[in-house]
Amino acid sequence: MSDRSDIVRMRIRVQGRVQGVNFRASAKREADRFGLSGFARNESDGSVSIEVEGREEDVSAFRRWAEAGPSRAEVAHIGSVPISPVGGHDFHVG
């Protein structure tokens, strides 16, 4: 991430059967694979919230992965919005 001009951050909300199916742990593996920072956490409404930051093409690839998620997940809806990068260095699960 030497050139900050191509760094973006995206907030993603995934709904469906996405809790109790290793979605967050799988999101961490994918984020690590793409070299992204951010987080994934369960929400009280049963959805998973994710923020990812990194090169635009890697963030886009991560979002495409999240459209299906891990094999046991059943994604009913996914929404995403771009947000301002914060300069994170790792991805964590909350």
Steps between C-alpha positions, in 0.01 A plus 500: 500500500767747405285726282204613711314640196361159406391412857126479564281387788160335472229432757312178423185363665420134430157359585361148491631193679837658573547448875610165637646395164860628543431809289721730711790255521476438126487876439825535695667230291385671179604845623842364595529334158429833328716700742205702633448667835173553684262288703198269500242484778161345565206736539200448729265473198682187377706672232876536474665843464835520329737783420791433267778729387768451239563527130180556305524177301559296817206661682281427196616138493424466872149638446441245222607225742258636765208469255509125570723476808613165641333178387251478791380859461182596317534864399159655438614859453824695493538874505812710487604863506838663457634681806818694575816294555637506854843347443452166675769232506319176581162332488329391818186317598277657761 
